[in-house]
Amino acid sequence: MRQYIRIPSNRLRVLTIGNSFTDSLRLYWQQVVESAGCWLQFEGANHGGCELHRHWSYVEDEERDLDCRRYHDNRFKLREILAQKPWDIVTIQQASHASWRPETYQPFAGNLCAYIKKFAPQAEVVIQQTWAYRADDPRLPEGGEWGIGQDGMYERLTQAYRELAHELGGLRIIPSGYAVQLTRKHQGYNFVPYDPAVLKTLRWPDLPSQAGDVVGAMGYHKNRETAELEIWRDTIHLNPRGQYLQACVWFASLYGRSASEIVFVPEVIGSRDAAFLRDMGQKAVDDFGRN
């Protein structure tokens, strides 16, 4: 597959073939784009937690069975979605839990790229680089299931995405994961992991500190069986700061415009913090190819 060089445009139709790590764009990306005077039509052919091999298995199911439809609540085949609109960009990515394992990418990513080019030949295929989990994810610490740490996860997934982009002919990468790492490095305060045992001692509304990362969230919900309040935690998805950061990265990367042109600031994010996140998003886009 030849390398694709797209002339920057202020109007884009973008389709994502992904999972919750692209669903997170839905919160702010449209507002970010429009605040910079640009136009966006954004749609997702996503399944939660969906790996590249599972997306390809859905395509194979649809091709074998005329009545099989795996996308948009089982209403459409992927080929129908690809052909519905003149997409400018179609993105793919690996599921986060498999992202650091390079052996999980192929041949499924290559098969998907060829399928995209068959039914949306005008579209540029772009890869989103996903991100490393928050430090309190139980799979990361020493003695955890993976035992690779946050930095190790980032380094491995980044290498896997770079290798995939090269194998597929020099595809562009949206450096969402790099933006997350830059934010962790430069914001001046770090998320402090806590002893997981403390979660059993806390009572509403108390929680461990959540400051210092654009990934992760924690709160209380009611157990359906016991009707008692329990702490839930999410150590893998972007919180609102991270979703704003991701939207800025996608804007700067795909539109070829500076993130400084973005004037939208969510109500839950302060003006100075939003400016910092825009700067980190732009720095990620500017520097990723040099590292």
Secondary structure as the mmCIF struct_conf table of DSSP 4:
data_model
#
loop_
_struct_conf.conf_type_id
_struct_conf.id
_struct_conf.beg_label_comp_id
_struct_conf.beg_label_asym_id
_struct_conf.beg_label_seq_id
_struct_conf.end_label_comp_id
_struct_conf.end_label_asym_id
_struct_conf.end_label_seq_id
HELX_LH_PP_P HELX_LH_PP_P1 ARG A 6 PRO A 8
BEND BEND1 ASN A 10 ASN A 10
STRN STRN1 ARG A 11 ILE A 17
HELX_RH_AL_P HELX_RH_AL_P1 SER A 20 ASP A 23
HELX_RH_3T_P HELX_RH_3T_P1 SER A 24 ARG A 26
TURN_TY1_P TURN_TY1_P1 LEU A 27 TYR A 28
HELX_RH_AL_P HELX_RH_AL_P2 TRP A 29 SER A 35
TURN_TY1_P TURN_TY1_P2 ALA A 36 GLY A 37
STRN STRN2 TRP A 39 GLY A 44
TURN_TY1_P TURN_TY1_P3 GLY A 48 GLY A 49
HELX_RH_AL_P HELX_RH_AL_P3 LEU A 52 ARG A 64
TURN_TY1_P TURN_TY1_P4 LEU A 66 ASP A 67
STRN STRN3 TYR A 71 TYR A 71
TURN_TY1_P TURN_TY1_P5 HIS A 72 ARG A 75
STRN STRN4 PHE A 76 PHE A 76
HELX_RH_AL_P HELX_RH_AL_P4 LEU A 78 GLN A 84
BEND BEND2 LYS A 85 LYS A 85
BEND BEND3 ASP A 88 ASP A 88
STRN STRN5 ILE A 89 ILE A 92
HELX_RH_3T_P HELX_RH_3T_P2 SER A 96 ALA A 98
TURN_TY1_P TURN_TY1_P6 SER A 99 TRP A 100
HELX_RH_3T_P HELX_RH_3T_P3 PRO A 102 THR A 104
TURN_TY1_P TURN_TY1_P7 TYR A 105 PRO A 107
HELX_RH_AL_P HELX_RH_AL_P5 PHE A 108 PHE A 119
TURN_TY1_P TURN_TY1_P8 PRO A 121 GLN A 122
HELX_LH_PP_P HELX_LH_PP_P2 ALA A 123 ALA A 123
STRN STRN6 GLU A 124 GLN A 128
HELX_LH_PP_P HELX_LH_PP_P3 GLN A 129 GLN A 129
HELX_LH_PP_P HELX_LH_PP_P4 ALA A 132 ARG A 134
TURN_TY1_P TURN_TY1_P9 ALA A 135 ASP A 136
TURN_TY1_P TURN_TY1_P10 PRO A 138 ARG A 139
BEND BEND4 LEU A 140 PRO A 141
TURN_TY1_P TURN_TY1_P11 GLU A 142 GLY A 143
BEND BEND5 GLY A 144 TRP A 146
HELX_RH_AL_P HELX_RH_AL_P6 GLY A 149 GLU A 167
TURN_TY1_P TURN_TY1_P12 LEU A 168 GLY A 169
BEND BEND6 GLY A 170 GLY A 170
STRN STRN7 ILE A 173 ILE A 174
HELX_RH_AL_P HELX_RH_AL_P7 SER A 176 HIS A 186
BEND BEND7 GLN A 187 GLY A 188
HELX_RH_3T_P HELX_RH_3T_P4 PRO A 196 LYS A 200
TURN_TY1_P TURN_TY1_P13 THR A 201 THR A 201
TURN_TY1_P TURN_TY1_P14 TRP A 204 PRO A 205
TURN_TY1_P TURN_TY1_P15 ALA A 211 GLY A 212
BEND BEND8 VAL A 214 VAL A 214
STRN STRN8 VAL A 215 LYS A 222
TURN_TY1_P TURN_TY1_P16 ARG A 224 THR A 226
STRN STRN9 LEU A 229 LEU A 238
HELX_RH_AL_P HELX_RH_AL_P8 PRO A 240 TYR A 255
HELX_RH_3T_P HELX_RH_3T_P5 ALA A 259 GLU A 261
TURN_TY1_P TURN_TY1_P17 GLU A 267 VAL A 268
BEND BEND9 ILE A 269 ILE A 269
HELX_RH_AL_P HELX_RH_AL_P9 SER A 271 ASP A 287
HELX_RH_3T_P HELX_RH_3T_P6 PHE A 288 ARG A 290
#
